[in-house]
């Protein structure tokens, strides 16, 4: 645990050493590529969709990945772009929240590809499971309804917030709020819709996402007690000089 926190500190220091925004933007893209390649075992289309979303989050992002930090080909990425761990669990998340003082927000993430269905219609989607903080970290905006709450996460409720492509393919002009969709055979109540985001830099549809509570994904869909990754936002750019001191 101590080593994990020290690695996080090193990663932030690496970001602060070069304040050129163009470089940091490029850095964000590289981090995104590393995240997708290192941790996802889903389809290529879903991987690139997630990558595009990560790129849009901004350049003050640290991605904490599961992996082997001893492997030489991971070390440069670990020191400059992110942190590698053999697994990511709730203890890692709590330690980061408690001790990493340069972090403003932190959220665990589980990502998967799934077919969502409603009535006799279905659509391919990217399921992004996180906490209530995921809305801000992923830079998403609610179009209608609401995002799931801390209480929804704590209680592992079967609720979902869907992107505009999912709305179009499953509901057409029908209001989806309150409707029940199926994910991997489980019922989920639609509580909100996301504003349209269009395609990312790779031409992937960012509106095919379905966001659900991470606890629901762990306990009811995938049987996991760990995460694909942990996303952490650093302090704002205007505070970087003070933080470096």
C-alpha positions as CSV (number, residue, x, y, z in Angstrom):
1,X,0.0,0.0,0.0
2,X,2.8,2.4,0.9
3,X,4.5,1.6,-2.5
4,X,1.2,2.4,-4.3
5,X,0.9,5.8,-2.7
6,X,4.6,6.6,-3.4
7,X,4.0,5.7,-7.0
8,X,1.0,8.0,-7.2
9,X,3.2,10.8,-5.8
10,X,5.8,10.1,-8.4
11,X,3.3,10.2,-11.2
12,X,1.8,13.5,-10.1
13,X,5.3,15.0,-9.8
14,X,6.0,13.9,-13.4
15,X,2.9,15.7,-14.5
16,X,3.8,18.9,-12.7
17,X,7.3,19.0,-14.0
18,X,6.1,19.9,-17.5
19,X,3.2,22.4,-17.6
20,X,2.9,22.8,-21.4
21,X,-0.7,22.2,-22.1
22,X,-0.1,20.7,-25.5
23,X,2.3,18.1,-24.0
24,X,-0.2,17.3,-21.3
25,X,-3.0,16.8,-23.8
26,X,-0.7,14.3,-25.7
27,X,0.0,12.8,-22.3
28,X,-3.7,12.3,-21.7
29,X,-4.0,10.4,-25.0
30,X,-1.0,8.2,-24.1
31,X,-2.4,7.4,-20.7
32,X,-5.7,6.5,-22.3
33,X,-4.0,4.1,-24.7
34,X,-2.1,2.5,-21.9
35,X,-5.3,2.0,-19.9
36,X,-7.1,0.3,-22.7
37,X,-4.3,-2.0,-23.7
38,X,-3.3,-2.9,-20.2
39,X,-6.6,-3.7,-18.5
40,X,-9.5,-4.3,-20.9
41,X,-10.5,-7.7,-22.2
42,X,-13.4,-6.5,-24.2
43,X,-14.0,-5.9,-27.9
44,X,-11.8,-3.5,-29.9
45,X,-14.7,-1.1,-30.6
46,X,-15.5,-0.8,-26.9
47,X,-11.9,-0.3,-26.1
48,X,-11.5,2.6,-28.5
49,X,-14.7,4.1,-27.3
50,X,-13.4,4.1,-23.7
51,X,-10.1,5.5,-25.0
52,X,-11.8,8.4,-26.6
53,X,-13.8,9.1,-23.4
54,X,-10.6,9.1,-21.4
55,X,-9.0,11.5,-23.8
56,X,-11.9,13.9,-23.4
57,X,-11.5,14.0,-19.6
58,X,-8.7,16.4,-19.6
59,X,-4.9,16.4,-18.9
60,X,-5.0,16.4,-15.1
61,X,-5.9,12.8,-15.0
62,X,-4.0,9.9,-13.3
63,X,-5.0,6.4,-14.3
64,X,-4.2,3.7,-11.8
65,X,-3.9,0.3,-13.5
66,X,-3.7,-3.3,-12.5
67,X,-0.5,-4.9,-13.8
68,X,3.0,-5.9,-12.9
69,X,5.2,-2.9,-12.0
70,X,8.4,-5.0,-12.2
71,X,8.1,-5.5,-15.9
72,X,10.5,-3.2,-17.6
73,X,8.2,-2.2,-20.5
74,X,5.7,-0.9,-17.9
75,X,8.1,1.2,-15.9
76,X,8.3,4.3,-18.1
77,X,4.5,4.4,-18.2
78,X,4.3,3.9,-14.5
79,X,6.7,6.8,-13.7
80,X,5.4,9.3,-16.3
81,X,1.8,8.5,-16.9
82,X,0.2,6.2,-14.4
83,X,0.6,3.5,-11.7
84,X,0.6,-0.2,-12.1
85,X,-0.7,-2.6,-9.5
86,X,-1.2,-6.4,-9.6
87,X,-4.9,-5.8,-8.6
88,X,-7.0,-2.9,-7.5
89,X,-9.4,-3.3,-4.6
90,X,-11.4,-1.2,-2.1
91,X,-8.3,-0.9,0.2
92,X,-6.4,0.8,-2.7
93,X,-9.2,3.2,-3.3
94,X,-9.6,4.1,0.3
95,X,-5.8,4.7,0.7
96,X,-5.7,7.0,-2.3
97,X,-8.7,9.0,-1.0
98,X,-7.1,9.3,2.5
99,X,-3.4,10.0,1.7
100,X,-3.0,11.4,-1.8
101,X,-3.3,15.1,-1.1
102,X,-2.9,16.2,-4.7
103,X,-6.1,14.4,-5.7
104,X,-9.4,16.2,-5.8
105,X,-11.6,13.3,-7.0
106,X,-11.2,9.6,-7.3
107,X,-13.5,6.9,-8.7
108,X,-13.2,3.1,-9.3
109,X,-14.2,1.9,-12.8
110,X,-15.3,-1.4,-14.3
111,X,-15.8,-1.4,-18.1
112,X,-17.5,-4.1,-20.2
113,X,-19.2,-4.5,-23.5
114,X,-22.8,-5.6,-23.4
115,X,-26.0,-5.9,-25.4
116,X,-28.8,-3.8,-24.0
117,X,-32.4,-4.6,-24.8
118,X,-35.9,-3.1,-24.4
119,X,-39.0,-4.8,-25.6
120,X,-38.1,-6.3,-29.0
121,X,-35.1,-4.0,-29.6
122,X,-31.5,-4.3,-28.8
123,X,-28.3,-2.3,-29.1
124,X,-24.5,-2.9,-28.5
125,X,-23.3,-0.7,-25.6
126,X,-20.3,0.0,-23.5
127,X,-21.1,-0.4,-19.8
128,X,-19.2,2.0,-17.6
129,X,-19.6,1.2,-13.9
130,X,-18.4,3.8,-11.4
131,X,-19.5,5.8,-8.4
132,X,-21.6,9.0,-8.3
133,X,-18.3,10.8,-8.9
134,X,-18.0,9.3,-12.3
135,X,-20.3,12.0,-13.8
136,X,-17.8,14.7,-13.1
137,X,-14.6,12.7,-13.7
138,X,-15.9,11.4,-17.1
139,X,-17.0,15.0,-17.9
140,X,-20.6,13.9,-18.7
141,X,-23.7,16.0,-18.5
142,X,-27.2,14.9,-17.8
143,X,-29.8,15.7,-20.5
144,X,-32.9,14.4,-18.7
145,X,-33.6,12.8,-15.3
146,X,-30.6,12.4,-13.0
147,X,-27.4,10.5,-12.3
148,X,-27.3,7.8,-9.7
149,X,-26.5,8.9,-6.2
150,X,-24.1,7.7,-3.4
151,X,-27.1,5.9,-1.9
152,X,-27.7,4.1,-5.1
153,X,-24.1,3.0,-5.2
154,X,-24.1,1.9,-1.5
155,X,-27.2,-0.2,-2.1
156,X,-26.1,-1.6,-5.4
157,X,-29.3,-0.6,-7.1
158,X,-30.2,-1.7,-10.6
159,X,-30.3,1.7,-12.1
160,X,-28.8,3.1,-15.3
161,X,-28.0,6.3,-17.1
162,X,-27.9,5.9,-20.9
163,X,-26.3,7.7,-23.8
164,X,-28.2,9.2,-26.8
165,X,-27.4,6.3,-29.2
166,X,-28.9,3.9,-26.7
167,X,-32.0,6.1,-26.4
168,X,-32.4,6.3,-30.1
169,X,-31.9,2.6,-30.8
170,X,-34.1,1.3,-27.9
171,X,-36.7,4.0,-27.4
172,X,-36.9,6.1,-30.5
173,X,-39.1,9.1,-29.6
174,X,-40.4,7.4,-26.4
175,X,-39.3,8.9,-23.1
176,X,-36.9,6.3,-21.6
177,X,-37.0,7.7,-18.0
178,X,-38.5,5.0,-15.7
179,X,-38.4,2.3,-18.3
180,X,-36.8,-1.1,-17.7
181,X,-33.9,-2.3,-19.9
182,X,-32.0,-5.5,-19.7
183,X,-28.3,-5.9,-19.4
184,X,-26.9,-9.4,-19.3
185,X,-30.3,-10.7,-18.4
186,X,-30.8,-8.3,-15.4
187,X,-33.4,-5.6,-15.2
188,X,-32.2,-2.0,-14.9
189,X,-34.4,1.1,-14.4
190,X,-33.4,4.1,-16.6
191,X,-33.1,7.1,-14.3
192,X,-31.4,9.5,-16.6
193,X,-30.1,10.2,-20.1
194,X,-26.7,11.8,-21.0
195,X,-26.3,14.8,-23.3
196,X,-25.0,13.8,-26.8
197,X,-21.2,13.8,-27.1
198,X,-20.8,12.6,-30.7
199,X,-17.7,10.7,-31.9
200,X,-14.3,10.7,-30.3
201,X,-10.9,11.3,-32.0
202,X,-11.0,7.7,-33.3
203,X,-14.5,8.0,-34.8
204,X,-16.1,5.9,-32.1
205,X,-19.6,6.6,-30.8
206,X,-19.4,8.1,-27.3
207,X,-23.2,8.0,-26.9
208,X,-23.5,4.2,-26.8
209,X,-22.5,4.1,-23.1
210,X,-24.6,2.9,-20.2
211,X,-23.5,4.0,-16.8
212,X,-24.4,1.9,-13.7
213,X,-23.2,1.8,-10.1
214,X,-19.9,0.0,-9.7
215,X,-21.3,-2.0,-6.8
216,X,-24.1,-3.3,-9.0
217,X,-21.6,-4.4,-11.6
218,X,-19.5,-6.1,-9.0
219,X,-22.2,-7.9,-7.1
220,X,-24.9,-8.5,-9.7
221,X,-23.3,-8.7,-13.1
222,X,-19.7,-9.8,-12.9
223,X,-19.0,-11.3,-9.5
224,X,-15.9,-9.1,-8.9
225,X,-14.4,-7.6,-5.8
226,X,-11.8,-5.6,-7.7
227,X,-11.8,-2.8,-10.4
228,X,-10.5,-2.5,-13.9
229,X,-8.9,0.8,-13.0
230,X,-9.1,3.8,-10.7
231,X,-9.4,7.3,-12.1
232,X,-8.1,10.2,-10.1
233,X,-8.2,13.9,-10.9
234,X,-5.3,16.1,-9.8
235,X,-5.7,19.6,-8.5
236,X,-6.6,22.3,-11.1
237,X,-4.0,23.8,-13.3
238,X,-4.0,27.1,-11.5
239,X,-2.8,25.3,-8.3
240,X,0.0,23.3,-9.9
241,X,2.8,25.7,-8.9
242,X,1.7,25.7,-5.2
243,X,1.4,22.0,-5.2
244,X,4.9,21.5,-6.7
245,X,6.3,23.5,-3.8
